[in-house]
Amino acid sequence: MIQVLQVLNGGSVMMRVLPLAEERSFNFTIRGKEKLQELEKQLKRKELLSPLIYDEMCTEIRTIPFRDYLKRYIYVNSSLNGPFRDIPQKEYRQILIETFRENGVPASMDNRETRLATVTGRWLEQYSVGRETILLLGFGLGMMAEEVDSFLMYALHDHRMFADDPFEGICRYCFMHRYGWEKMLQLREQYRKGPEGIKERLEVTQPATRLQSRRIIREDTELLTGMLGAADEPETIRKTREWFRKLYAMAEEKTAIESSGTIRREVTPADLERVFCPPVPRDSYGNLRISIRPEVKRELSSKRFTRLHQHLLLSGKKEPERYDLLTLGFYLQTGSVMLEDPRKRKEKFRKFMDPILEACGYGPVYEADPYESFLMISLSAQDPMETYNNVIEMAGYRQGDAG
């Protein structure tokens, strides 16, 4: 996408075209795709594949922190000039403070005595935040519902707003109708009063004709009535759990067939652990090897499908997440090592996973995410699972110990 700006010049209008390179500085999706394409071009020799992927994860592929997503949003939606990453932090902070004040939004959801100057400075430094902070920013910066969902899905790697959760459902309704902070507070208070609260006359806080006021009150009442009858947990949480169990069962069947040629009676978590988890690297004395790149080790080890992780998910002690679905989907799409064209696996993976992620309230496969980029490039290898495990094993090595 090339941005075109209109610039006044002596009464006439000139069209100034910004080069694509300038947009690359803040478009994380473009950068992720380009890095993936560059890496694929280098993958010519199988024996160099795993070290090359690992080196890229050490030097180029990084988790994008929340603070960068926030700065990018401010940059794109304001009149800041200059490269995205060269804008002084104080300018981002000033825009945050001024916009929050213009929209009448406090520094916290519960309106505690928190200084806006303090909390905005903190947001611009934070690696990650909670869902509530994203919703607060939605009101403070006047976001649309799609923009709030984008923050949740890509900055937090989480579900989009829960339409059937009372609080998030009210927030989502306000974002969709372009209602502000005061309207959200009014609806939240009416909901907390229960059925009796809905019977009270709802006020229309924004300018409207009599006909518009009636429509708004009707829509507000329908929203609150629906929230009172909502289930105990959001539907997308249930969907994620259902899809995890489906994919897990498919992975069990695939493992059984590949391990014995026929479907065995039972596949245990230990069997799947052997598929996904290479032996923990140890030195000649039996000690655990220390990773020279602990940040890469954390990125990969947190996604390991260990027996403990499987037990927590299957027992309901932990809810499955986006990366659990993607890991299982990756395994199911590895296909036959010798028969399948590696170039087609990525597209099959996307076509398989994107509808599942959508059903679970997530965004599609995202190249700017390090782990998802890692899965995609592993699918380009002749043996995806071997490549996957080799890179994870490398993340546990100390430099010079890999031999």
N, C-alpha and C positions, 0 to 999 in steps of 0.2 A: 504494500500500500504506500503510495507516495502522497504526502500531504501537500496541498496547494494553499498558499496564503494570499489574500488580496492586500496589496500595499498601495496606499495613495501616493501618487507622484505628480505634483503640479496639476491636480484636478482630474487626472486620468487614473485608471486602475491598471496596475501591472500584476501579472500572475507570477509569483515567486515560487518555484518548485523546490521543495526540500529534498535533498538526496536521500536515497534509501538508507545509506550508511548512518544518517542521523537518527532515523527511526529505529534502526537496529540497536541503538544504545539503550532504548527503554522497552523494546518489544521483545519480551522474554521468549515468546513462542517462535518467532523468526530465528532468534539466536540459537534456541534449542535444536530446531530443524537443521540449521546450517552446520552446527557442531556434529550432529548425527551423520549428515551427508559427507562431511569432510572425513570423519572417521571411517565410514564405509569404503571410501575410495582407497584408504590405506590398507584395507584388509585383503592382502594378496596372498600371504603365506599363512597357512593354518597354524604353524608352530609359533608364529608371532602374534596371533590374534589375542590371546588372553593377556599377555604382558602389555600389549598396546591399549586394550580397553582399560586395564588397571592404571596405566600411566595417564590416560585421559581423565580418569576419575580423580586422580591426584592433582592434576594441574588445571583442567578446564571445566569439568562438569561439577557444578556446585548447587546445593540447595539454595533457592532464592529466598531470603528472609522476608518476613512480613514488612519490615521497614522499607524495603525496596518497592514492594507492591504499593505501599501507601504513598511514597514519594512519586512513583510513576503516575498514580492517579491524580495527584495534585498537579504535577507537571503538565499532563495532557489536558487537564480541565482548567488551567489558568493561563495567564499571559507571560509566564516565565520565559526568559530568553537565555540561550546558551545551551551547551550539552547537558543532558539529563544529570549526569553524575557530578558535574562541576558547580551545580547550584548550591550556595551556602545553606547549611541546615537551618540557620535562623530565618531564612526566607520561607522555607516550608512551614516552620513553626508559626510564623506570623500569619500565614494564610490560614492555617488550622484554627488559630485563636480567633481571628476576625470572622471566619465563616461560622464557627460554632456560636459566637455571640450574635451574629446576624440572624441565625436560625433559632435562637433562644434555647440552645441545648446545653445542659450542664456537663461537667467533666466526668460524671459517673451516672450509671443507670438509677441508682438509689438516691441521687442528689445529695450525696454526702459532702461535707466541707472539704472538697478537693480543689486545689488551685488548677485552673485550666492551663496556665503556663507550665506547671510542673508535669501534668499528665501528658500534654502534647509533646513535650521534650522526651518523655519516656517512650511514647509510641514510636518516635522517629529513631529510637535506638534498639527497639525490641526485635528479637529474632522470631518470636511467635507470640500470639495473644489468644484469648478465648473468644468463643462465638459472641458473647455479650458485647465485647469491645467492638467487633465488626458491626453489630446492630447499632451501637451508639454512634459510630462513625457514619453509618448510613444516614442517620437523622442529622448529625452535625454538619455533614458535607452535602446534604440534599441529594443523596443517591437515588437512582431508580432501583427497582427490585432486582433487575438483571445484574446490576453492578454489585449489589450486596452479595448475590449468589456467587458471582465471579470471585469475590474476595474469599468467601467461605470455601469454595471448591479448589482454588488454585493457590491462595496464600496459606490456607490452613489445611488443605488436602482433606477436607471434610464434606459432609452432606450440604446441599443447598438448604435454604430455610425450610423448616418443617411447617407445611401448611396446616397440619392438624394438631400442632402443639399450641396451647392457648396463648402463651406469650409471643412466640415466634410467628404464629398465625396472625395475631393482631399487628405485629410489626410489618409483616409481609403485606397485609391488606393496606396499611398506611403507605408503604413504598409504592405499591401498585397504583394507588389513587392519588399519589403525590400529596398526601396529608403529612403534616408536620408533627413535631414533638408533643405539643399540647393535645392534639387529637389522640395520639397514642396513649397518653396518660389518662384521658377521659375514658377511652374504651377499656383500658386495663382496669380502671377503678370500677366501671360498670360490671365487668366480668367477675371481679372479686366479690361483688355483692351477690352473685348467684342469680337465680331466676327472678328474685325481687328487683334486682338492679336493672334487669332488662326491661321490666315494666315501667321503670321511671322514664320520663321524657328525655330523650337524647338531644343534646344541643348541637346545632351546626355551627362550628367555630369559624368556617371560612365564608367569604362572601358568596351568596347564592340566591337565586330566585325562589319563590314559594314552591314551584314545581320541583326544582333541583333539591330543595331542602327535604321535601317528602321522599324523593328517591334516595337521598343520602341516609336519612333516618331508617328507611326500609332496608337498605344494604347493611347498615350498621347492626340492626336488629338481627338480620339473617346471619351475619358473621358471629355475633355473640351467642346466638342460639346454637349454632353449629359447634362452637368451641365448648359449650357446656356438655354437649353430647359426644365429644371426642373421646377416642380410646385412650388408655393409660399411656401408650407409647406411640410415637409417630410411625406411620405406615412404612416409610423408607427404612427405618431401623428393622422392622420385621422382614421387609423385602431383602435387605442385606443379609440377614441371618438365613433366610430361605435359600438365597443364591449361594451362600457359602456352603451350605450342606449339600446342595446339588453338585457344585463343582468338586467338593471334597469326595463325594460318592463316585463321580466320574474319574477322579484321580486315583481312587482306590482300585477301580476296575482296570484302568490303564496299567497301573503298577502290577496288578495280579497277572494280566495277560503277558506283559513284557518279562516278568520274572519266571514264568513257568510255561507259557504258551497256551495255557487254558485258564479259565477263571477259577481261582482258588476259593475256598470257603470263606476265608477272612484275610484281610490285609490290616496290619496293625500300624499304629502311629510310628513305631520303630522302622517299619518298611519305608514309609514316606520320608522319615528323617534321613534315611540312607540315600534317598533320591536327591533331597534338597541340601543336605548339610555334609560337606566334606569333613574328613577328620580335622580336629583342631590342630594346627601346626605346633610341633614341639621340636626342641633342639636335640642334639645327640645325648643329652643328659636327662631327657624326659621333661624338661621345663617348657612351659608355654612360651612360644615366641611372641615377642612384642612387636606390634605394628609400627612401622615408621610413619604411617599416616593414620593416626587414630580417628580422624574425622571420617575417612573413607570406611574404616572398620565399623564405626558406629552406624553409618548410613546403610551398610549391607547387613551387619549382624542383627540390627533391629528388625529385619524382615525374615530372619532365618526361621524355617519351618521345623523347629525342634519338637521333640515329644512333649515337652512342657508347654510350649506354645499351643500345640494342637489340643492338649488336654484342657487348657484354659478355655479355648474356643468351643470345643465340643461339649464341655460341661456347663457352658453358659456363664462361667466366672469372668469371662472377658468377651466383649462384643467384637465380631469380625469387622475389619476396616477395609478401606480401599485397596491397600497393598496386599492383603490376604487374598482378595478376589483376583488381583492381577497376577500374583505368584502362581496360583492354581491354574489360571487361564493360560499363562505362559507354558506351564508344564503340559497342559492338554494340547497345545498347538505346536509342540516340538516336532511331532510327526515322525515319520521314518527317516532315519539319518541318511540312508543311502538313496532313497527313492524320491524324496521331495525336493523341489527347487528351493534353496534357501531364500531366494529373492522374493518368493511369494508368501513366505511365512509371516512377514510383518503385516502385510495387508490382510491376511486371514485372521491374524491376532486382533487387529483393529475391528474387523467386521464381527468377530466373535465377542469381543469385550465391550465395545462401545454401547450396544443396546443393554447389556447387563449393568454397566455402570450408570447409564441413564435411568434404568428402572430403580436403582438403589439411591438415586438422588445425588449422584456424583457427575463430574464432568467427564468427557471422553479422555482417551489415552493422551498424555501430555508430555511432549518431548523435552520440555524445559525442566521436568522433574528428573533428578539424577537416577533414581532407581528405575523409573519407567524408561528412561533413555537406555539404561544398562540392559533391561529386558529386550528392548527393540533391537539393539545392536547384537545381542547374543543370538537372537533369532536369525540373524544374517549369517551366522557361522554354520559350517557343515554339521557340527554336533552341538546344538544349543545348550543342552544340559551339561555337557563336559565343559564348555566355555563358561557357563554360569558358575559352576562349582570351582573351576580353576581360579577365576577372579576373586571369588569369596575367600578361597584359601590364601591367595596372595595378600589379601588385606590383613592377614594375621602374621605375616612374615616381618621380621626385622631385616633391614638391608644387609645383604651378604649371607643371610641364612637360608635363602631359597634353594640352595643347591643340595 
